[in-house]
């Protein structure tokens, strides 16, 4: 095997290792954000205890905050980013983050928090979500009868927002 083939083999081995590695940390405003080396070694990163304040700064892309800069770097490194928030914080997550951001919001019980685009939510939209998901909907969205059945079978919960904005955006 020549040097190039060895190098390719080493890179592939490292990538396969990375795919199996997860990193868990707890957000603490007073503590330094972890090192970016985490993203080279782990394909999945879970950050627990996310504060409402950090969610707002992340949404505004406030890179002066070291934790925001670190989380945005995770996205750059194509890390599966799981952000754990408590149930009472759900109303503070901007809907565009639930719809479009490449992060997964979840509760401490590991229930994913999701939103969907269609105004008429069909069974197929619900069926494509993980079991026990908390589905955030607005008053303009309606579920079909089949979607309600799927929601029940998958033990999902609906959380109604009064409008498109979250609490701190009003």
Backbone as CSV, one residue per row, in Angstrom:
resi,resn,N_x,N_y,N_z,CA_x,CA_y,CA_z,C_x,C_y,C_z
1,UNK,0.848,-1.175,0.000,0.000,0.000,0.000,0.899,1.245,0.000
2,UNK,0.622,2.163,-0.907,1.448,3.372,-0.946,0.967,4.383,0.105
3,UNK,1.711,5.471,0.259,1.426,6.469,1.289,0.043,7.091,1.139
4,UNK,-0.363,7.363,-0.077,-1.664,7.977,-0.316,-2.789,7.030,0.101
5,UNK,-2.662,5.769,-0.237,-3.682,4.794,0.148,-3.760,4.657,1.668
6,UNK,-2.613,4.707,2.330,-2.582,4.645,3.791,-3.284,5.859,4.399
7,UNK,-3.003,7.014,3.843,-3.625,8.237,4.335,-5.141,8.177,4.162
8,UNK,-5.592,7.738,3.007,-7.035,7.614,2.743,-7.654,6.624,3.726
9,UNK,-6.993,5.523,3.972,-7.496,4.519,4.910,-7.596,5.093,6.322
10,UNK,-6.607,5.869,6.732,-6.628,6.485,8.057,-7.776,7.486,8.185
11,UNK,-7.976,8.287,7.137,-9.066,9.271,7.144,-10.407,8.562,7.220
12,UNK,-10.594,7.505,6.444,-11.855,6.762,6.456,-12.098,6.122,7.822
13,UNK,-11.059,5.603,8.428,-11.180,5.014,9.763,-11.606,6.074,10.774
14,UNK,-10.988,7.240,10.703,-11.318,8.347,11.616,-12.772,8.793,11.414
15,UNK,-13.216,8.886,10.167,-14.598,9.294,9.878,-15.598,8.271,10.418
16,UNK,-15.291,6.993,10.270,-16.179,5.946,10.782,-16.241,5.990,12.305
17,UNK,-15.099,6.235,12.936,-15.056,6.388,14.391,-15.906,7.570,14.831
18,UNK,-15.767,8.689,14.128,-16.486,9.920,14.457,-17.996,9.700,14.398
19,UNK,-18.457,8.966,13.382,-19.890,8.732,13.215,-20.500,8.004,14.410
20,UNK,-19.710,7.220,15.105,-20.210,6.449,16.248,-20.066,7.188,17.576
21,UNK,-19.375,8.309,17.590,-19.073,9.023,18.826,-20.095,10.128,19.107
22,UNK,-20.517,10.210,20.364,-21.400,11.295,20.793,-20.728,12.051,21.936
23,UNK,-21.080,13.306,22.051,-20.525,14.158,23.101,-21.685,14.857,23.798
24,UNK,-21.733,14.749,25.113,-22.777,15.391,25.902,-22.138,16.439,26.808
25,UNK,-22.767,17.607,26.864,-22.308,18.635,27.793,-23.510,19.394,28.320
26,UNK,-23.277,20.163,29.357,-24.331,20.958,29.984,-23.972,22.426,29.812
27,UNK,-24.933,23.200,29.302,-24.703,24.629,29.142,-24.649,25.292,30.507
28,UNK,-23.618,26.087,30.703,-23.464,26.891,31.909,-22.915,28.235,31.456
29,UNK,-23.707,29.251,31.632,-23.332,30.594,31.169,-21.976,31.036,31.705
30,UNK,-21.654,30.593,32.912,-20.399,31.002,33.545,-19.198,30.182,33.056
31,UNK,-19.459,29.040,32.475,-18.370,28.153,32.038,-17.984,28.450,30.591
32,UNK,-16.764,28.119,30.267,-16.295,28.281,28.883,-16.955,27.234,27.990
33,UNK,-17.184,27.599,26.753,-17.703,26.630,25.783,-16.630,25.572,25.533
34,UNK,-17.044,24.350,25.244,-16.050,23.306,24.953,-15.192,23.665,23.739
35,UNK,-14.141,22.933,23.555,-13.204,23.151,22.454,-13.791,22.635,21.135
36,UNK,-13.388,23.229,20.032,-13.885,22.795,18.717,-13.367,21.417,18.323
37,UNK,-12.377,20.905,19.013,-11.888,19.543,18.758,-13.028,18.529,18.907
38,UNK,-14.008,18.865,19.730,-15.177,18.006,19.928,-15.807,17.656,18.584
39,UNK,-15.873,18.616,17.673,-16.544,18.405,16.388,-15.757,17.496,15.464
40,UNK,-14.468,17.431,15.649,-13.645,16.535,14.838,-13.788,15.090,15.306
41,UNK,-14.070,14.919,16.590,-14.116,13.587,17.177,-15.521,13.008,17.346
42,UNK,-16.557,13.856,17.256,-17.927,13.413,17.534,-18.894,13.904,16.462
43,UNK,-19.721,13.011,15.945,-20.703,13.380,14.918,-21.989,13.914,15.527
44,UNK,-22.231,13.584,16.799,-23.438,14.030,17.488,-23.038,14.729,18.773
45,UNK,-23.594,15.922,18.987,-23.330,16.689,20.202,-24.671,17.060,20.825
46,UNK,-24.809,16.746,22.112,-26.016,17.092,22.858,-25.645,18.122,23.917
47,UNK,-26.369,19.243,23.905,-26.150,20.293,24.895,-27.408,20.388,25.751
48,UNK,-27.270,20.056,27.020,-28.404,20.082,27.944,-28.469,21.433,28.658
49,UNK,-29.637,21.679,29.260,-29.833,22.861,30.096,-29.743,24.169,29.302
50,UNK,-30.179,24.148,28.068,-30.135,25.346,27.233,-31.060,26.412,27.818
51,UNK,-30.568,27.606,27.972,-31.384,28.686,28.544,-32.138,29.426,27.446
52,UNK,-33.186,30.103,27.855,-33.958,30.934,26.929,-33.060,32.034,26.375
53,UNK,-32.236,32.578,27.217,-31.311,33.635,26.819,-30.363,33.150,25.704
54,UNK,-29.848,31.931,25.843,-28.956,31.390,24.816,-29.705,31.126,23.515
55,UNK,-30.931,30.651,23.610,-31.739,30.430,22.398,-31.904,31.751,21.647
56,UNK,-32.222,32.816,22.374,-32.416,34.134,21.743,-31.121,34.619,21.096
57,UNK,-29.994,34.471,21.788,-28.713,34.905,21.222,-28.326,34.050,20.016
58,UNK,-28.606,32.766,20.079,-28.310,31.879,18.949,-29.151,32.276,17.734
59,UNK,-30.419,32.561,17.953,-31.304,32.963,16.860,-30.824,34.263,16.212
60,UNK,-30.285,35.159,17.019,-29.777,36.442,16.504,-28.350,36.323,15.956
61,UNK,-27.775,35.117,16.044,-26.400,34.847,15.590,-25.391,35.753,16.298
62,UNK,-25.581,35.922,17.589,-24.715,36.773,18.401,-23.397,36.047,18.685
63,UNK,-22.470,36.120,17.748,-21.207,35.387,17.864,-20.250,35.991,18.898
64,UNK,-20.636,37.106,19.513,-19.832,37.635,20.621,-19.947,36.708,21.829
65,UNK,-21.021,35.939,21.872,-21.196,34.941,22.930,-20.430,33.684,22.524
66,UNK,-19.465,33.231,23.326,-18.653,32.071,22.952,-19.469,30.793,22.740
67,UNK,-20.557,30.633,23.493,-21.399,29.443,23.312,-22.113,29.493,21.963
68,UNK,-22.591,30.664,21.566,-23.243,30.809,20.261,-22.239,30.508,19.148
69,UNK,-21.049,31.089,19.259,-20.013,30.840,18.251,-19.701,29.348,18.169
70,UNK,-19.625,28.677,19.313,-19.326,27.246,19.352,-20.447,26.429,18.706
71,UNK,-21.705,26.763,19.010,-22.841,26.049,18.423,-22.903,26.251,16.905
72,UNK,-22.622,27.460,16.451,-22.619,27.722,15.007,-21.483,26.966,14.328
73,UNK,-20.362,26.815,15.027,-19.265,26.021,14.465,-19.671,24.564,14.326
74,UNK,-20.460,24.075,15.253,-20.947,22.694,15.167,-21.709,22.490,13.857
75,UNK,-22.508,23.472,13.499,-23.250,23.396,12.231,-22.274,23.392,11.065
76,UNK,-21.249,24.244,11.133,-20.226,24.270,10.078,-19.543,22.924,9.914
77,UNK,-19.355,22.215,11.019,-18.688,20.911,10.995,-19.661,19.764,10.680
78,UNK,-20.910,20.093,10.368,-21.936,19.103,10.031,-22.201,18.127,11.174
79,UNK,-22.177,18.650,12.377,-22.466,17.861,13.567,-23.973,17.815,13.761
80,UNK,-24.500,16.652,14.161,-25.905,16.587,14.544,-25.995,17.213,15.923
81,UNK,-26.621,18.352,15.994,-26.677,19.148,17.218,-28.030,18.961,17.879
82,UNK,-28.019,18.429,19.093,-29.245,18.201,19.868,-29.245,19.171,21.046
83,UNK,-30.246,20.026,21.074,-30.334,21.063,22.104,-31.486,20.722,23.048
84,UNK,-31.164,20.488,24.311,-32.152,20.059,25.292,-32.666,21.266,26.069
85,UNK,-33.983,21.469,25.998,-34.643,22.579,26.690,-35.739,22.011,27.591
86,UNK,-36.055,22.734,28.662,-37.139,22.225,29.506,-38.484,22.543,28.867
87,UNK,-39.499,21.823,29.295,-40.835,21.930,28.696,-41.402,23.346,28.752
88,UNK,-41.062,24.092,29.783,-41.584,25.447,29.929,-40.918,26.431,28.976
89,UNK,-39.806,26.049,28.369,-39.076,26.927,27.449,-39.552,26.797,25.999
90,UNK,-40.421,25.860,25.717,-40.806,25.593,24.323,-41.394,26.819,23.628
91,UNK,-42.143,27.612,24.360,-42.761,28.803,23.761,-41.738,29.874,23.410
92,UNK,-40.496,29.699,23.853,-39.445,30.676,23.593,-38.559,30.295,22.406
93,UNK,-38.843,29.168,21.782,-38.058,28.753,20.610,-38.715,29.355,19.365
94,UNK,-38.009,30.190,18.630,-38.597,30.769,17.410,-38.997,29.670,16.426
95,UNK,-40.167,29.807,15.878,-40.685,28.810,14.929,-39.725,28.552,13.762
96,UNK,-39.075,29.595,13.196,-38.118,29.320,12.110,-36.979,28.381,12.537
97,UNK,-36.594,28.411,13.804,-35.557,27.483,14.265,-36.074,26.050,14.231
98,UNK,-37.351,25.867,14.583,-37.942,24.529,14.552,-38.128,24.031,13.122
99,UNK,-38.402,24.946,12.215,-38.659,24.570,10.816,-37.390,24.425,9.978
100,UNK,-36.455,25.345,10.137,-35.373,25.466,9.161,-33.960,25.232,9.677
101,UNK,-33.740,25.346,10.951,-32.373,25.232,11.450,-31.935,23.773,11.493
102,UNK,-30.673,23.506,11.211,-30.168,22.124,11.236,-29.788,21.671,12.650
103,UNK,-30.732,21.848,13.580,-30.554,21.412,14.962,-31.806,20.655,15.376
104,UNK,-31.677,19.852,16.411,-32.821,19.117,16.941,-33.060,19.613,18.362
105,UNK,-34.229,20.189,18.580,-34.609,20.578,19.934,-35.293,19.391,20.584
106,UNK,-34.998,19.169,21.854,-35.640,18.074,22.570,-35.796,18.419,24.044
107,UNK,-36.703,17.694,24.681,-36.934,17.876,26.117,-35.964,16.975,26.892
108,UNK,-35.873,17.168,28.201,-35.004,16.278,28.993,-35.405,14.800,28.894
109,UNK,-36.657,14.537,28.512,-37.118,13.151,28.320,-36.811,12.665,26.898
110,UNK,-36.029,13.438,26.150,-35.616,13.136,24.776,-36.791,13.076,23.802
111,UNK,-37.808,13.883,24.059,-38.916,14.047,23.116,-38.528,15.186,22.175
112,UNK,-38.510,14.912,20.887,-38.151,15.958,19.935,-39.261,16.994,19.844
113,UNK,-38.861,18.227,19.579,-39.793,19.339,19.403,-39.686,19.743,17.940
114,UNK,-40.806,19.673,17.216,-40.782,19.934,15.783,-41.947,20.828,15.379
115,UNK,-41.827,21.377,14.185,-42.911,22.127,13.539,-42.903,21.708,12.076
116,UNK,-44.026,21.901,11.407,-44.130,21.581,9.985,-44.751,22.773,9.261
117,UNK,-44.492,22.849,7.965,-44.972,23.969,7.160,-46.450,23.951,6.783
118,UNK,-46.990,22.831,6.323,-48.334,22.890,5.719,-49.396,23.454,6.665
119,UNK,-50.334,24.177,6.077,-51.468,24.664,6.865,-52.433,23.524,7.132
120,UNK,-52.556,22.625,6.176,-53.348,21.410,6.367,-52.354,20.275,6.597
121,UNK,-52.242,19.836,7.834,-51.254,18.822,8.193,-51.858,17.440,7.974
122,UNK,-51.285,16.718,7.037,-51.790,15.393,6.679,-51.095,14.307,7.483
123,UNK,-51.632,13.102,7.400,-51.073,11.943,8.082,-49.601,11.736,7.733
124,UNK,-49.241,11.948,6.479,-47.862,11.711,6.046,-46.877,12.635,6.771
125,UNK,-47.272,13.871,7.066,-46.391,14.800,7.782,-46.168,14.325,9.211
126,UNK,-47.205,13.796,9.833,-47.103,13.303,11.202,-46.349,11.970,11.222
127,UNK,-46.626,11.112,10.257,-45.992,9.793,10.210,-44.478,9.890,10.053
128,UNK,-44.003,10.949,9.423,-42.572,11.124,9.210,-41.817,11.634,10.427
129,UNK,-42.521,11.968,11.487,-41.891,12.468,12.704,-41.654,11.331,13.692
130,UNK,-40.636,11.468,14.549,-40.382,10.422,15.549,-41.547,10.276,16.534
131,UNK,-41.721,9.090,17.086,-42.721,8.865,18.129,-42.469,9.816,19.287
132,UNK,-43.543,10.191,19.968,-43.506,11.041,21.164,-43.043,12.477,20.884
133,UNK,-43.011,12.884,19.625,-42.634,14.254,19.269,-43.654,15.245,19.826
134,UNK,-43.170,16.411,20.196,-44.046,17.533,20.528,-44.128,18.369,19.262
135,UNK,-45.305,18.441,18.678,-45.510,19.159,17.420,-46.067,20.545,17.723
136,UNK,-45.300,21.571,17.374,-45.697,22.954,17.601,-46.483,23.426,16.376
137,UNK,-47.717,23.849,16.622,-48.583,24.306,15.530,-49.112,25.704,15.837
138,UNK,-49.602,26.360,14.797,-50.207,27.690,14.946,-51.712,27.568,14.730
139,UNK,-52.473,28.583,15.107,-53.929,28.524,14.924,-54.361,28.388,13.464
140,UNK,-53.506,28.770,12.538,-53.878,28.662,11.118,-53.655,27.257,10.574
141,UNK,-53.007,26.396,11.332,-52.760,25.027,10.879,-53.861,24.097,11.392
142,UNK,-54.245,23.166,10.546,-55.276,22.179,10.890,-54.760,20.785,10.575
143,UNK,-55.084,19.849,11.452,-54.728,18.454,11.220,-55.919,17.728,10.610
144,UNK,-55.623,16.867,9.644,-56.677,16.029,9.081,-57.042,14.972,10.116
145,UNK,-58.162,14.293,9.915,-58.585,13.233,10.833,-57.532,12.131,10.897
146,UNK,-56.952,11.791,9.738,-55.915,10.753,9.702,-54.662,11.215,10.453
147,UNK,-54.347,12.506,10.381,-53.194,13.043,11.109,-53.429,12.953,12.612
148,UNK,-54.660,13.227,13.047,-54.996,13.093,14.471,-54.820,11.648,14.935
149,UNK,-55.250,10.690,14.096,-55.087,9.272,14.433,-53.609,8.917,14.561
150,UNK,-52.799,9.367,13.599,-51.362,9.086,13.626,-50.719,9.726,14.852
151,UNK,-51.145,10.928,15.185,-50.633,11.639,16.361,-50.879,10.819,17.625
152,UNK,-52.065,10.283,17.727,-52.435,9.477,18.885,-51.638,8.166,18.927
153,UNK,-51.538,7.480,17.806,-50.815,6.209,17.741,-49.334,6.388,18.060
154,UNK,-48.787,7.511,17.676,-47.358,7.772,17.904,-47.092,8.486,19.232
155,UNK,-48.143,8.613,20.052,-48.051,9.251,21.371,-47.411,10.636,21.296
156,UNK,-47.836,11.396,20.303,-47.318,12.748,20.106,-48.214,13.756,20.819
157,UNK,-47.651,14.925,21.081,-48.368,16.003,21.756,-48.372,17.227,20.852
158,UNK,-49.511,17.910,20.831,-49.595,19.187,20.108,-49.345,20.323,21.081
159,UNK,-48.553,21.296,20.657,-48.418,22.521,21.423,-48.870,23.657,20.520
160,UNK,-49.929,24.326,20.911,-50.492,25.409,20.113,-49.796,26.723,20.452
161,UNK,-49.313,27.387,19.414,-48.780,28.751,19.552,-49.909,29.709,19.212
162,UNK,-49.924,30.848,19.865,-50.976,31.822,19.562,-50.767,32.461,18.193
163,UNK,-49.498,32.523,17.756,-49.189,33.018,16.416,-47.820,32.485,16.010
164,UNK,-47.282,32.977,14.907,-46.016,32.476,14.380,-44.811,32.808,15.273
165,UNK,-44.880,33.925,15.986,-43.735,34.393,16.786,-43.683,33.663,18.126
166,UNK,-42.484,33.614,18.683,-42.360,33.090,20.041,-42.525,34.260,21.008
167,UNK,-42.574,33.974,22.283,-42.883,34.992,23.293,-41.972,36.210,23.216
168,UNK,-40.678,36.013,23.125,-39.759,37.167,23.183,-39.677,37.937,21.873
169,UNK,-40.300,37.442,20.823,-40.279,38.164,19.542,-41.429,39.151,19.419
170,UNK,-42.341,39.164,20.355,-43.524,40.021,20.245,-43.226,41.444,20.675
